[in-house]
Amino acid sequence: MIDFSAWDLMLKHYVNGQGQVDYPAWRSESYKKLEDWLASQRHVELNACSQDEAIAFLINLYNALTIQQVLKKYPIASIRPTFLGIPNWLAFLRFFTKKIYRLQGQALSLNGIEHGLLRKRFQEPRIHFALVCASVGCPLLRAEAYMPERLEEQLETDARHFIRNDDKVHYDATQQTLYCSKIFKWYGKDFLTVAESIPDYISQYRPDLDLPSDVTVKFLPYSWELNQRMSS
């Protein structure tokens, strides 16, 4: 069994119920604890894991590495840096593509974990409501680790929370237009493995919307603002 306890305790301590992270406290108090936990996971053998254990591990690993990368650069306002108001797209791309971790000797980037391992191995679109890239537009970061024995419940809750959040999904009945997060655009192929269309997938969690068959789908702007806890 993989030990997620140290990661779980850090999440409980530094993440609130709105998915906001206390980056200053985490950096000053527990940065080394995070690095130590990540180092302790380098020899996990995915092929020896059950499906739920592998998915839970990879989601936890992705989110922990994201936190680590933010803490290294903190204070920052976003993982998408700007210069004179212009986004630095190269630096933004490198946040996801730079090799930052070795698992069983394999060099991995965040994209490598998401696309090369999770999406490639498992037909589970709900991972997109669990992977958090430290931005407001992302799903809420859980204040607990993903656990194999609770994975189904956790992913289902994540999907429900995301789709029932009007900032991520809402319907304008007067215009017959469904507005939804760009996550449904970027990963539409994954959702279509389990539903006939994006509206059909959303309707599983929002039957109250009573979407017409000819509904128009439009995608909302995505906020890359850091998901940090604001000081009181």
Backbone bond lengths (Angstrom), bond angles and torsions (degrees), N, CA, C in turn:
res aa  C-N    CA-C-N  psi(-1)  N-CA   C-N-CA  omega(-1)  CA-C   N-CA-C  phi
1 M - - - 1.467 - - 1.525 110.60 -
2 I 1.312 115.58 138.63 1.460 120.59 177.63 1.530 108.58 -81.17
3 D 1.318 115.88 137.93 1.461 120.65 -178.32 1.526 109.86 -92.58
4 F 1.324 115.86 107.71 1.463 121.18 178.95 1.529 112.28 -99.22
5 S 1.324 117.71 6.97 1.466 120.44 -169.03 1.527 112.86 -63.07
6 A 1.331 118.51 -42.29 1.465 120.24 -178.25 1.528 110.77 -65.38
7 W 1.325 116.51 -42.57 1.467 121.78 177.63 1.530 110.11 -64.15
8 D 1.315 116.33 -41.77 1.459 121.44 179.17 1.535 111.05 -60.92
9 L 1.316 117.69 -44.51 1.464 121.40 -179.67 1.523 111.50 -64.09
10 M 1.320 117.38 -39.70 1.467 120.20 178.48 1.525 111.09 -64.65
11 L 1.309 116.81 -42.81 1.466 120.03 178.17 1.523 110.93 -61.85
12 K 1.321 116.46 -44.47 1.465 120.07 179.70 1.527 111.68 -61.53
13 H 1.322 116.71 -32.15 1.462 121.04 -175.65 1.526 112.69 -84.44
14 Y 1.336 117.75 -35.91 1.468 119.92 -169.86 1.533 114.71 -111.49
15 V 1.320 118.19 -1.64 1.471 121.18 179.84 1.517 108.45 -120.31
16 N 1.336 116.39 133.17 1.461 119.24 179.42 1.526 111.38 -94.58
17 G 1.318 115.91 -177.86 1.458 121.07 -175.88 1.507 115.02 -68.61
18 Q 1.329 116.77 -11.30 1.466 121.33 176.94 1.529 111.81 -100.19
19 G 1.325 115.98 12.33 1.460 119.93 178.25 1.508 114.14 74.78
20 Q 1.321 117.33 15.65 1.461 121.24 -178.95 1.524 110.13 -92.48
21 V 1.324 115.60 141.24 1.457 121.55 -171.36 1.527 110.72 -108.38
22 D 1.320 115.80 135.36 1.468 121.27 174.25 1.528 107.42 -88.21
23 Y 1.323 115.68 79.01 1.466 120.66 -177.14 1.525 113.32 -62.20
24 P 1.343 120.25 -43.29 1.472 119.08 -179.43 1.528 112.68 -58.42
25 A 1.332 117.03 -45.77 1.465 120.30 -179.85 1.522 110.96 -66.30
26 W 1.329 116.59 -43.37 1.467 120.30 -179.60 1.528 109.85 -60.60
27 R 1.328 116.49 -42.82 1.467 119.41 -178.52 1.528 111.47 -65.09
28 S 1.318 117.39 -42.71 1.462 120.49 -175.33 1.525 112.78 -78.63
29 E 1.328 117.37 -27.66 1.460 120.25 -172.50 1.535 114.75 -104.90
30 S 1.331 116.81 -34.45 1.470 118.01 -167.34 1.522 114.42 -138.26
31 Y 1.321 117.42 20.38 1.466 118.35 179.47 1.527 110.59 -60.91
32 K 1.336 117.09 -43.77 1.465 120.17 -179.48 1.521 110.88 -65.87
33 K 1.338 117.76 -35.99 1.468 120.45 177.52 1.528 110.02 -60.46
34 L 1.334 115.91 -40.05 1.460 119.90 178.36 1.523 110.47 -65.18
35 E 1.323 116.79 -46.10 1.462 120.43 179.13 1.532 110.89 -62.04
36 D 1.326 116.25 -40.03 1.465 119.88 179.77 1.528 111.00 -64.66
37 W 1.351 116.80 -40.87 1.459 118.62 179.62 1.535 110.39 -65.67
38 L 1.320 116.06 -43.60 1.466 119.20 178.51 1.527 110.94 -60.56
39 A 1.324 116.67 -42.73 1.470 120.23 179.47 1.527 111.40 -62.53
40 S 1.319 116.04 -33.99 1.471 120.33 -177.29 1.524 112.56 -72.15
41 Q 1.325 117.53 -12.70 1.469 121.20 -176.41 1.530 113.25 -98.66
42 R 1.318 117.51 0.11 1.477 120.69 -171.17 1.525 113.92 -64.74
43 H 1.330 116.62 -19.67 1.465 119.02 -176.03 1.525 112.62 -106.43
44 V 1.316 117.07 12.92 1.472 119.70 175.94 1.530 109.28 -61.89
45 E 1.316 116.40 131.07 1.466 121.63 179.19 1.527 108.93 -100.09
46 L 1.321 116.20 103.86 1.461 120.27 -177.52 1.522 112.28 -59.83
47 N 1.311 116.56 -36.43 1.461 119.42 -177.57 1.525 112.70 -67.43
48 A 1.331 115.92 -18.17 1.460 119.72 178.15 1.531 112.20 -93.02
49 C 1.324 116.52 -3.27 1.465 121.55 -178.34 1.521 111.14 -90.41
50 S 1.312 115.93 151.79 1.460 120.07 167.40 1.522 108.58 -68.75
51 Q 1.313 117.11 166.28 1.466 119.66 -179.73 1.527 111.31 -59.45
52 D 1.320 117.24 -47.21 1.464 119.38 -178.12 1.526 111.61 -65.90
53 E 1.323 117.13 -36.09 1.461 119.66 178.57 1.529 110.50 -67.30
54 A 1.333 117.00 -41.07 1.465 120.66 179.74 1.525 110.98 -65.25
55 I 1.328 117.52 -43.65 1.466 120.28 -179.75 1.519 110.31 -65.26
56 A 1.324 117.48 -45.98 1.468 120.82 179.04 1.525 110.21 -59.77
57 F 1.317 116.75 -44.50 1.466 120.47 -179.75 1.522 111.15 -61.17
58 L 1.317 118.01 -46.93 1.464 121.21 -175.62 1.525 111.87 -68.54
59 I 1.332 118.09 -36.38 1.462 120.32 175.47 1.525 109.80 -65.25
60 N 1.332 116.67 -46.83 1.462 120.19 178.48 1.528 111.02 -60.89
61 L 1.313 116.69 -41.78 1.460 120.76 -179.78 1.526 110.82 -63.48
62 Y 1.326 117.26 -46.10 1.468 121.57 179.00 1.525 110.60 -58.66
63 N 1.315 116.62 -49.30 1.468 120.06 -177.00 1.524 111.47 -66.66
64 A 1.323 117.24 -38.08 1.467 120.62 179.14 1.525 111.22 -66.98
65 L 1.312 117.07 -41.23 1.462 120.23 178.32 1.527 111.36 -66.41
66 T 1.327 116.20 -36.41 1.465 119.61 176.18 1.523 110.37 -61.88
67 I 1.325 116.88 -47.43 1.463 120.88 177.25 1.518 110.06 -58.69
68 Q 1.319 117.17 -44.71 1.462 120.89 179.99 1.531 111.54 -58.47
69 Q 1.336 116.61 -43.95 1.468 119.67 -178.72 1.524 111.50 -65.85
70 V 1.321 117.25 -36.69 1.461 120.35 177.25 1.526 110.12 -67.61
71 L 1.327 116.89 -45.22 1.462 120.22 -178.57 1.527 111.95 -61.87
72 K 1.325 117.05 -32.95 1.462 120.53 178.70 1.524 111.36 -62.73
73 K 1.341 116.11 -33.42 1.470 121.03 -173.83 1.523 113.26 -104.78
74 Y 1.324 116.35 -7.88 1.462 120.14 -174.52 1.528 110.91 -62.32
75 P 1.373 118.43 141.17 1.473 127.02 8.47 1.533 113.39 -84.40
76 I 1.312 115.18 132.99 1.460 123.07 172.06 1.519 107.82 -136.00
77 A 1.321 116.41 157.21 1.466 120.61 -179.99 1.519 111.82 -95.41
78 S 1.354 115.36 -17.00 1.456 119.80 -175.04 1.520 108.59 -165.08
79 I 1.333 116.93 154.19 1.454 119.75 172.66 1.528 110.47 -76.07
80 R 1.337 116.95 -8.62 1.466 121.49 174.85 1.526 107.64 -104.10
81 P 1.331 118.18 94.49 1.464 120.48 -176.95 1.520 111.62 -69.91
82 T 1.314 115.16 156.09 1.468 120.93 177.65 1.519 109.32 -129.25
83 F 1.323 114.97 155.91 1.454 121.85 173.90 1.520 107.38 -131.95
84 L 1.329 114.94 116.80 1.471 120.86 -175.95 1.529 110.71 55.99
85 G 1.331 115.21 37.83 1.461 120.42 177.29 1.511 114.97 81.98
86 I 1.338 117.57 -0.50 1.460 121.15 -178.73 1.527 109.36 -103.91
87 P 1.329 118.81 125.52 1.460 120.75 -179.37 1.533 112.32 -59.50
88 N 1.317 115.57 136.72 1.458 121.48 174.30 1.529 107.47 -90.63
89 W 1.320 114.97 90.38 1.459 119.80 -172.33 1.522 112.10 -67.87
90 L 1.333 117.28 -30.90 1.465 119.41 179.95 1.522 110.75 -66.70
91 A 1.335 116.57 -45.49 1.465 120.26 178.20 1.530 110.27 -64.14
92 F 1.319 116.89 -38.57 1.471 121.80 178.60 1.527 110.22 -62.73
93 L 1.329 116.49 -44.64 1.461 120.87 179.53 1.527 110.80 -63.36
94 R 1.333 116.01 -39.76 1.464 119.80 -178.38 1.520 111.84 -67.24
95 F 1.314 118.39 -26.13 1.461 120.64 176.62 1.525 110.22 -56.00
96 F 1.328 116.40 -36.01 1.460 121.35 -177.35 1.525 113.56 -95.93
97 T 1.332 117.88 -25.34 1.470 119.84 -172.11 1.529 114.40 -104.07
98 K 1.332 117.81 -14.29 1.466 119.91 -178.92 1.529 110.09 -70.13
99 K 1.327 116.87 134.14 1.464 121.39 177.68 1.530 108.29 -72.23
100 I 1.324 116.27 117.40 1.467 120.69 -173.37 1.528 113.22 -125.69
101 Y 1.342 117.85 1.32 1.459 119.44 -174.69 1.521 109.10 -154.27
102 R 1.331 115.03 148.40 1.459 119.82 175.06 1.524 109.05 -119.08
103 L 1.310 115.64 122.87 1.460 123.05 178.37 1.518 108.31 -116.97
104 Q 1.326 116.79 115.88 1.464 120.85 -176.37 1.539 110.73 51.21
105 G 1.337 115.49 38.81 1.458 120.66 177.89 1.518 115.21 83.67
106 Q 1.323 117.62 -7.66 1.463 121.48 -179.97 1.521 110.20 -90.59
107 A 1.335 117.09 124.31 1.456 121.47 178.74 1.522 109.17 -76.03
108 L 1.334 115.70 130.13 1.457 120.55 -174.94 1.521 111.56 -128.41
109 S 1.319 114.76 144.61 1.466 123.45 167.47 1.518 107.48 -105.74
110 L 1.333 116.62 173.75 1.465 119.19 173.30 1.524 110.30 -59.73
111 N 1.329 116.97 -42.61 1.467 119.65 177.58 1.528 111.06 -62.56
112 G 1.334 116.34 -35.94 1.454 119.64 179.48 1.513 111.60 -63.36
113 I 1.337 116.57 -39.14 1.467 120.40 177.86 1.524 110.32 -67.62
114 E 1.347 115.98 -46.60 1.465 119.58 -175.96 1.521 112.14 -70.34
115 H 1.336 115.88 -54.56 1.470 119.64 -172.25 1.526 113.11 -88.15
116 G 1.350 116.11 -40.10 1.456 119.13 -175.48 1.511 114.48 -80.07
117 L 1.337 116.61 -25.72 1.457 119.73 -178.65 1.530 111.83 -112.28
118 L 1.325 117.88 -63.64 1.466 120.18 -175.00 1.524 112.77 -62.78
119 R 1.321 116.57 -56.99 1.472 119.11 -175.40 1.522 111.83 -69.49
120 K 1.319 116.32 -32.65 1.461 119.98 -177.93 1.523 111.93 -72.16
121 R 1.335 116.61 -36.77 1.460 120.38 -173.29 1.522 113.83 -92.42
122 F 1.333 116.64 -29.16 1.463 119.02 -169.65 1.531 110.99 -128.04
123 Q 1.321 115.65 134.36 1.461 121.04 175.57 1.523 107.68 -91.28
124 E 1.344 115.20 78.26 1.459 120.82 -175.00 1.525 109.49 -138.88
125 P 1.347 117.89 86.88 1.471 119.98 -176.87 1.520 114.12 -63.84
126 R 1.322 117.90 -19.42 1.465 119.20 -178.42 1.524 113.19 -68.51
127 I 1.326 117.82 -11.10 1.466 118.84 174.71 1.523 110.93 -59.53
128 H 1.333 117.03 -25.17 1.473 120.63 -177.76 1.522 112.18 -74.06
129 F 1.320 116.93 -7.73 1.464 121.34 172.96 1.530 111.05 -102.02
130 A 1.343 115.78 5.97 1.461 121.15 -177.84 1.526 112.67 -121.45
131 L 1.332 117.09 -30.70 1.462 121.36 177.89 1.522 108.83 -76.31
132 V 1.326 116.10 126.15 1.471 120.47 -172.53 1.523 109.78 -125.43
133 C 1.338 115.96 118.57 1.470 120.23 -177.87 1.526 111.73 -99.45
134 A 1.316 116.21 36.77 1.477 122.98 171.19 1.527 113.28 62.87
135 S 1.316 117.13 31.21 1.460 120.59 -177.86 1.530 110.79 -129.88
136 V 1.323 115.55 152.86 1.467 121.65 -178.88 1.531 111.20 -61.77
137 G 1.335 116.62 -33.93 1.464 119.76 -179.67 1.509 113.88 -70.46
138 C 1.325 116.52 -16.08 1.469 121.59 179.84 1.527 110.80 -73.49
139 P 1.328 116.59 171.43 1.460 119.23 167.89 1.526 109.92 -61.28
140 L 1.331 116.34 165.81 1.462 120.85 175.64 1.529 109.61 -70.56
141 L 1.325 115.65 136.16 1.456 119.84 174.21 1.524 108.69 -74.50
142 R 1.319 116.25 124.94 1.462 120.17 179.11 1.524 110.67 -65.69
143 A 1.318 116.74 143.94 1.462 121.76 174.73 1.527 109.60 -88.96
144 E 1.315 115.30 40.43 1.456 122.76 177.37 1.525 107.66 -167.15
145 A 1.314 115.69 158.74 1.459 120.45 178.07 1.528 110.49 -78.68
146 Y 1.326 115.73 156.85 1.462 120.75 170.50 1.523 107.90 -77.50
147 M 1.313 116.26 133.85 1.453 122.82 -177.33 1.532 109.67 -120.61
148 P 1.322 118.46 133.71 1.474 120.41 -177.49 1.511 113.70 -53.04
149 E 1.332 116.65 -41.22 1.460 120.00 -176.22 1.520 112.81 -72.96
150 R 1.344 117.28 -12.75 1.465 121.43 -179.91 1.532 111.87 -120.36
151 L 1.319 117.14 8.33 1.460 120.37 -170.21 1.522 112.99 -58.98
152 E 1.312 117.61 -45.02 1.470 120.46 -178.93 1.524 110.45 -59.16
153 E 1.310 116.42 -47.96 1.472 120.93 178.56 1.527 111.30 -61.30
154 Q 1.320 117.23 -43.20 1.465 120.82 -177.74 1.525 111.61 -66.18
155 L 1.327 117.33 -45.76 1.463 120.02 -179.68 1.525 111.55 -65.98
156 E 1.313 116.53 -38.41 1.460 119.57 179.62 1.535 110.30 -66.41
157 T 1.324 116.75 -40.66 1.456 120.55 176.73 1.516 111.01 -64.30
158 D 1.328 117.13 -41.13 1.468 120.99 178.41 1.528 111.14 -60.43
159 A 1.315 116.30 -45.45 1.466 120.12 -179.96 1.523 110.69 -62.29
160 R 1.313 116.06 -43.29 1.464 120.44 -179.23 1.527 110.98 -64.58
161 H 1.334 117.37 -45.16 1.467 120.75 179.67 1.520 111.47 -62.42
162 F 1.323 116.55 -42.75 1.463 120.15 -177.48 1.531 110.70 -65.84
163 I 1.314 116.40 -48.24 1.465 119.99 -173.87 1.520 111.50 -74.24
164 R 1.321 117.64 -25.80 1.469 120.37 178.08 1.527 112.84 -89.12
165 N 1.322 116.90 3.43 1.458 121.84 175.52 1.531 108.14 -88.69
166 D 1.320 117.93 115.66 1.459 121.61 -176.48 1.525 112.91 -63.41
167 D 1.318 117.90 -18.86 1.465 120.21 175.27 1.524 111.22 -72.57
168 K 1.334 116.21 -19.18 1.465 121.06 -177.87 1.524 112.51 -107.31
169 V 1.327 116.10 -31.76 1.473 121.12 -179.50 1.523 108.99 -146.30
170 H 1.321 117.23 125.07 1.463 119.33 170.33 1.527 109.72 -152.26
171 Y 1.319 114.86 159.98 1.464 121.06 -173.84 1.513 110.39 -123.06
172 D 1.325 115.59 129.66 1.457 122.46 175.08 1.534 107.18 -100.24
173 A 1.329 116.14 100.69 1.463 120.51 -175.83 1.521 112.08 -66.82
174 T 1.341 117.15 -30.62 1.471 119.54 -179.12 1.522 111.30 -66.47
175 Q 1.330 116.27 -32.22 1.466 121.07 -179.96 1.537 112.00 -102.28
176 Q 1.337 115.82 -1.84 1.468 121.52 -174.60 1.532 111.02 48.76
177 T 1.351 113.83 47.66 1.457 120.36 -176.75 1.529 109.99 -124.38
178 L 1.314 115.14 127.93 1.458 122.34 176.77 1.525 108.48 -97.62
179 Y 1.319 116.23 117.93 1.459 121.44 178.10 1.522 108.40 -99.63
180 C 1.314 116.28 127.11 1.459 117.81 -178.88 1.521 111.81 -144.26
181 S 1.313 114.21 161.96 1.459 122.22 -178.81 1.525 111.26 -57.02
182 K 1.330 115.17 149.47 1.463 119.57 177.16 1.518 112.83 -66.32
183 I 1.321 117.32 -11.04 1.459 119.68 173.26 1.528 109.85 -56.63
184 F 1.329 117.00 -35.12 1.466 120.74 179.03 1.528 111.76 -73.49
185 K 1.317 116.65 -20.46 1.470 121.10 175.49 1.523 110.23 -83.36
186 W 1.333 116.16 -49.20 1.462 121.12 -176.76 1.519 112.69 -64.53
187 Y 1.346 116.68 -34.58 1.465 120.68 -175.13 1.520 111.43 -119.37
188 G 1.321 115.53 27.37 1.462 120.22 -178.50 1.519 112.84 -53.61
189 K 1.326 116.85 -38.34 1.460 121.05 -179.29 1.533 111.48 -58.34
190 D 1.337 116.15 -36.84 1.467 119.62 -179.21 1.527 111.20 -69.03
191 F 1.333 116.13 -42.27 1.468 119.12 -179.32 1.525 111.33 -68.18
192 L 1.326 115.95 -28.98 1.464 119.50 -179.14 1.521 112.72 -77.39
193 T 1.322 117.70 -4.51 1.467 119.39 172.88 1.525 111.42 -77.37
194 V 1.345 116.16 -17.09 1.476 119.33 -177.69 1.527 112.48 -124.92
195 A 1.323 117.27 0.77 1.472 121.08 179.03 1.521 108.63 -149.55
196 E 1.330 116.24 157.13 1.465 120.16 -177.17 1.518 112.34 -75.20
197 S 1.342 116.44 -24.72 1.460 120.40 -179.00 1.518 108.36 -158.72
198 I 1.326 115.86 167.52 1.464 120.19 176.43 1.536 110.72 -61.77
199 P 1.339 119.56 -45.87 1.472 118.83 175.66 1.528 113.11 -57.51
200 D 1.336 116.89 -37.96 1.458 119.65 178.61 1.531 110.78 -64.54
201 Y 1.340 116.32 -40.79 1.457 119.39 179.28 1.528 110.33 -63.87
202 I 1.322 116.25 -46.78 1.468 120.94 -179.16 1.524 110.99 -63.31
203 S 1.320 116.67 -36.20 1.469 120.34 -178.47 1.519 112.68 -64.22
204 Q 1.343 117.14 -23.33 1.463 119.72 177.02 1.532 110.49 -61.47
205 Y 1.333 115.69 -31.92 1.465 121.20 -177.58 1.527 112.70 -105.12
206 R 1.333 116.41 -15.99 1.467 120.84 -179.69 1.525 111.06 -131.81
207 P 1.336 118.02 60.88 1.473 119.08 178.63 1.518 111.50 -62.75
208 D 1.336 116.36 -20.76 1.462 120.61 179.84 1.521 112.65 -63.93
209 L 1.330 117.43 -20.68 1.469 120.20 -179.19 1.527 111.74 -71.74
210 D 1.340 116.54 -25.24 1.468 121.72 178.43 1.529 110.22 49.78
211 L 1.321 115.70 56.66 1.459 121.40 -174.59 1.524 111.33 -69.22
212 P 1.340 116.69 134.02 1.473 119.75 176.71 1.529 110.12 -72.92
213 S 1.316 116.47 159.85 1.470 120.70 -177.33 1.524 112.17 -65.88
214 D 1.333 117.21 -25.16 1.470 120.42 -177.77 1.528 111.82 -104.22
215 V 1.339 116.91 26.88 1.457 120.33 -178.14 1.533 110.90 -60.06
216 T 1.318 115.53 141.61 1.463 121.68 174.88 1.528 108.74 -88.54
217 V 1.332 116.76 136.21 1.464 121.42 179.21 1.523 109.47 -108.47
218 K 1.321 115.38 127.24 1.463 121.31 174.21 1.521 108.54 -128.08
219 F 1.332 116.03 151.52 1.455 120.30 -174.44 1.519 111.02 -107.56
220 L 1.322 114.33 137.77 1.459 121.93 -175.49 1.532 111.19 -79.99
221 P 1.331 117.43 155.14 1.471 120.13 172.90 1.527 109.39 -59.50
222 Y 1.321 116.11 147.39 1.460 121.44 -177.85 1.520 109.31 -106.69
223 S 1.320 116.34 124.91 1.459 120.45 -179.21 1.525 110.20 -88.79
224 W 1.357 115.75 123.21 1.463 121.40 175.99 1.525 111.27 -97.96
225 E 1.319 117.22 11.12 1.464 120.76 176.53 1.525 109.20 -61.56
226 L 1.330 116.43 140.98 1.458 120.98 -176.38 1.538 110.97 -62.20
227 N 1.313 115.94 139.08 1.473 121.65 -178.56 1.539 110.17 -84.10
228 Q 1.307 116.06 54.95 1.456 119.74 -175.51 1.527 111.63 -95.43
229 R 1.317 114.14 151.04 1.447 121.23 176.85 1.525 108.12 -76.28
230 M 1.318 116.40 126.81 1.458 120.49 -179.25 1.528 108.95 -80.60
231 S 1.321 115.94 136.82 1.458 119.94 179.49 1.521 109.51 -70.69
232 S 1.334 116.47 145.14 1.463 120.89 -177.95 1.510 110.36 -84.61
